[in-house]
């Protein structure tokens, strides 16, 4: 299922430059690469590995884990 995201012309121009730099085939591929990097998802969760959650769930679990570690210190 596709979703439309609106961005300014300036942002679109920047995205096109980064898309070329990262050699992404599409904006979807570019944004996916960026999100994986920002969410610090290990490569083992991508590709052939079975994954039943979504990236936001992983980020939320990691955030909770980080908070618990900080509280213990």
PyMOL CGO cylinders between C-alpha atoms (Angstrom):
from pymol import cmd
from pymol.cgo import CYLINDER

trace = [
    CYLINDER, 0.00, 0.00, 0.00, 1.44, 3.37, -1.00, 0.3, 1, 1, 1, 1, 1, 1,
    CYLINDER, 1.44, 3.37, -1.00, 1.14, 6.59, 1.00, 0.3, 1, 1, 1, 1, 1, 1,
    CYLINDER, 1.14, 6.59, 1.00, 1.63, 10.13, -0.26, 0.3, 1, 1, 1, 1, 1, 1,
    CYLINDER, 1.63, 10.13, -0.26, 3.93, 12.45, 1.66, 0.3, 1, 1, 1, 1, 1, 1,
    CYLINDER, 3.93, 12.45, 1.66, 3.96, 16.17, 0.85, 0.3, 1, 1, 1, 1, 1, 1,
    CYLINDER, 3.96, 16.17, 0.85, 7.23, 18.07, 0.98, 0.3, 1, 1, 1, 1, 1, 1,
    CYLINDER, 7.23, 18.07, 0.98, 8.28, 21.55, -0.05, 0.3, 1, 1, 1, 1, 1, 1,
    CYLINDER, 8.28, 21.55, -0.05, 10.03, 22.13, -3.37, 0.3, 1, 1, 1, 1, 1, 1,
    CYLINDER, 10.03, 22.13, -3.37, 13.26, 22.84, -1.48, 0.3, 1, 1, 1, 1, 1, 1,
    CYLINDER, 13.26, 22.84, -1.48, 13.03, 19.52, 0.39, 0.3, 1, 1, 1, 1, 1, 1,
    CYLINDER, 13.03, 19.52, 0.39, 12.22, 17.69, -2.84, 0.3, 1, 1, 1, 1, 1, 1,
    CYLINDER, 12.22, 17.69, -2.84, 15.29, 19.21, -4.50, 0.3, 1, 1, 1, 1, 1, 1,
    CYLINDER, 15.29, 19.21, -4.50, 17.46, 18.10, -1.56, 0.3, 1, 1, 1, 1, 1, 1,
    CYLINDER, 17.46, 18.10, -1.56, 15.95, 14.62, -1.62, 0.3, 1, 1, 1, 1, 1, 1,
    CYLINDER, 15.95, 14.62, -1.62, 16.79, 14.27, -5.31, 0.3, 1, 1, 1, 1, 1, 1,
    CYLINDER, 16.79, 14.27, -5.31, 20.43, 15.16, -4.61, 0.3, 1, 1, 1, 1, 1, 1,
    CYLINDER, 20.43, 15.16, -4.61, 20.68, 12.69, -1.72, 0.3, 1, 1, 1, 1, 1, 1,
    CYLINDER, 20.68, 12.69, -1.72, 18.92, 10.03, -3.82, 0.3, 1, 1, 1, 1, 1, 1,
    CYLINDER, 18.92, 10.03, -3.82, 21.62, 10.37, -6.47, 0.3, 1, 1, 1, 1, 1, 1,
    CYLINDER, 21.62, 10.37, -6.47, 24.41, 10.42, -3.88, 0.3, 1, 1, 1, 1, 1, 1,
    CYLINDER, 24.41, 10.42, -3.88, 23.08, 7.28, -2.14, 0.3, 1, 1, 1, 1, 1, 1,
    CYLINDER, 23.08, 7.28, -2.14, 22.38, 5.63, -5.52, 0.3, 1, 1, 1, 1, 1, 1,
    CYLINDER, 22.38, 5.63, -5.52, 18.81, 4.86, -4.48, 0.3, 1, 1, 1, 1, 1, 1,
    CYLINDER, 18.81, 4.86, -4.48, 16.44, 3.70, -7.20, 0.3, 1, 1, 1, 1, 1, 1,
    CYLINDER, 16.44, 3.70, -7.20, 13.45, 5.51, -5.68, 0.3, 1, 1, 1, 1, 1, 1,
    CYLINDER, 13.45, 5.51, -5.68, 12.50, 7.95, -2.97, 0.3, 1, 1, 1, 1, 1, 1,
    CYLINDER, 12.50, 7.95, -2.97, 10.97, 5.02, -1.10, 0.3, 1, 1, 1, 1, 1, 1,
    CYLINDER, 10.97, 5.02, -1.10, 14.31, 3.21, -1.12, 0.3, 1, 1, 1, 1, 1, 1,
    CYLINDER, 14.31, 3.21, -1.12, 16.10, 6.39, -0.03, 0.3, 1, 1, 1, 1, 1, 1,
    CYLINDER, 16.10, 6.39, -0.03, 13.72, 7.04, 2.86, 0.3, 1, 1, 1, 1, 1, 1,
    CYLINDER, 13.72, 7.04, 2.86, 13.88, 3.39, 3.92, 0.3, 1, 1, 1, 1, 1, 1,
    CYLINDER, 13.88, 3.39, 3.92, 17.70, 3.56, 4.09, 0.3, 1, 1, 1, 1, 1, 1,
    CYLINDER, 17.70, 3.56, 4.09, 17.52, 6.75, 6.13, 0.3, 1, 1, 1, 1, 1, 1,
    CYLINDER, 17.52, 6.75, 6.13, 14.92, 5.33, 8.53, 0.3, 1, 1, 1, 1, 1, 1,
    CYLINDER, 14.92, 5.33, 8.53, 16.89, 2.12, 9.08, 0.3, 1, 1, 1, 1, 1, 1,
    CYLINDER, 16.89, 2.12, 9.08, 19.99, 4.15, 9.89, 0.3, 1, 1, 1, 1, 1, 1,
    CYLINDER, 19.99, 4.15, 9.89, 18.12, 6.54, 12.21, 0.3, 1, 1, 1, 1, 1, 1,
    CYLINDER, 18.12, 6.54, 12.21, 16.41, 3.68, 14.03, 0.3, 1, 1, 1, 1, 1, 1,
    CYLINDER, 16.41, 3.68, 14.03, 19.70, 1.77, 14.35, 0.3, 1, 1, 1, 1, 1, 1,
    CYLINDER, 19.70, 1.77, 14.35, 18.11, -1.41, 13.07, 0.3, 1, 1, 1, 1, 1, 1,
    CYLINDER, 18.11, -1.41, 13.07, 20.54, -4.29, 12.66, 0.3, 1, 1, 1, 1, 1, 1,
    CYLINDER, 20.54, -4.29, 12.66, 20.80, -5.75, 9.16, 0.3, 1, 1, 1, 1, 1, 1,
    CYLINDER, 20.80, -5.75, 9.16, 19.75, -9.10, 10.62, 0.3, 1, 1, 1, 1, 1, 1,
    CYLINDER, 19.75, -9.10, 10.62, 16.18, -7.78, 10.92, 0.3, 1, 1, 1, 1, 1, 1,
    CYLINDER, 16.18, -7.78, 10.92, 16.04, -6.94, 7.24, 0.3, 1, 1, 1, 1, 1, 1,
    CYLINDER, 16.04, -6.94, 7.24, 16.04, -9.12, 4.17, 0.3, 1, 1, 1, 1, 1, 1,
    CYLINDER, 16.04, -9.12, 4.17, 15.40, -12.81, 4.68, 0.3, 1, 1, 1, 1, 1, 1,
    CYLINDER, 15.40, -12.81, 4.68, 14.94, -12.77, 8.45, 0.3, 1, 1, 1, 1, 1, 1,
    CYLINDER, 14.94, -12.77, 8.45, 11.35, -13.21, 9.53, 0.3, 1, 1, 1, 1, 1, 1,
    CYLINDER, 11.35, -13.21, 9.53, 10.07, -10.09, 11.19, 0.3, 1, 1, 1, 1, 1, 1,
    CYLINDER, 10.07, -10.09, 11.19, 6.58, -9.77, 12.59, 0.3, 1, 1, 1, 1, 1, 1,
    CYLINDER, 6.58, -9.77, 12.59, 6.67, -6.24, 14.06, 0.3, 1, 1, 1, 1, 1, 1,
    CYLINDER, 6.67, -6.24, 14.06, 7.42, -2.92, 12.49, 0.3, 1, 1, 1, 1, 1, 1,
    CYLINDER, 7.42, -2.92, 12.49, 10.36, -0.56, 12.78, 0.3, 1, 1, 1, 1, 1, 1,
    CYLINDER, 10.36, -0.56, 12.78, 8.49, 1.80, 15.08, 0.3, 1, 1, 1, 1, 1, 1,
    CYLINDER, 8.49, 1.80, 15.08, 7.82, -1.08, 17.50, 0.3, 1, 1, 1, 1, 1, 1,
    CYLINDER, 7.82, -1.08, 17.50, 11.55, -1.87, 17.61, 0.3, 1, 1, 1, 1, 1, 1,
    CYLINDER, 11.55, -1.87, 17.61, 12.45, 1.78, 18.18, 0.3, 1, 1, 1, 1, 1, 1,
    CYLINDER, 12.45, 1.78, 18.18, 9.90, 2.01, 21.01, 0.3, 1, 1, 1, 1, 1, 1,
    CYLINDER, 9.90, 2.01, 21.01, 11.26, -1.15, 22.65, 0.3, 1, 1, 1, 1, 1, 1,
    CYLINDER, 11.26, -1.15, 22.65, 14.83, 0.14, 22.32, 0.3, 1, 1, 1, 1, 1, 1,
    CYLINDER, 14.83, 0.14, 22.32, 13.81, 3.49, 23.83, 0.3, 1, 1, 1, 1, 1, 1,
    CYLINDER, 13.81, 3.49, 23.83, 12.18, 1.74, 26.80, 0.3, 1, 1, 1, 1, 1, 1,
    CYLINDER, 12.18, 1.74, 26.80, 15.23, -0.45, 27.25, 0.3, 1, 1, 1, 1, 1, 1,
    CYLINDER, 15.23, -0.45, 27.25, 17.54, 2.59, 27.19, 0.3, 1, 1, 1, 1, 1, 1,
    CYLINDER, 17.54, 2.59, 27.19, 15.37, 4.37, 29.78, 0.3, 1, 1, 1, 1, 1, 1,
    CYLINDER, 15.37, 4.37, 29.78, 15.46, 1.33, 32.09, 0.3, 1, 1, 1, 1, 1, 1,
    CYLINDER, 15.46, 1.33, 32.09, 19.24, 1.11, 31.80, 0.3, 1, 1, 1, 1, 1, 1,
    CYLINDER, 19.24, 1.11, 31.80, 19.57, 4.82, 32.63, 0.3, 1, 1, 1, 1, 1, 1,
    CYLINDER, 19.57, 4.82, 32.63, 17.30, 4.48, 35.66, 0.3, 1, 1, 1, 1, 1, 1,
    CYLINDER, 17.30, 4.48, 35.66, 19.42, 1.60, 37.01, 0.3, 1, 1, 1, 1, 1, 1,
    CYLINDER, 19.42, 1.60, 37.01, 22.67, 3.58, 36.76, 0.3, 1, 1, 1, 1, 1, 1,
]
cmd.load_cgo(trace, "trace")
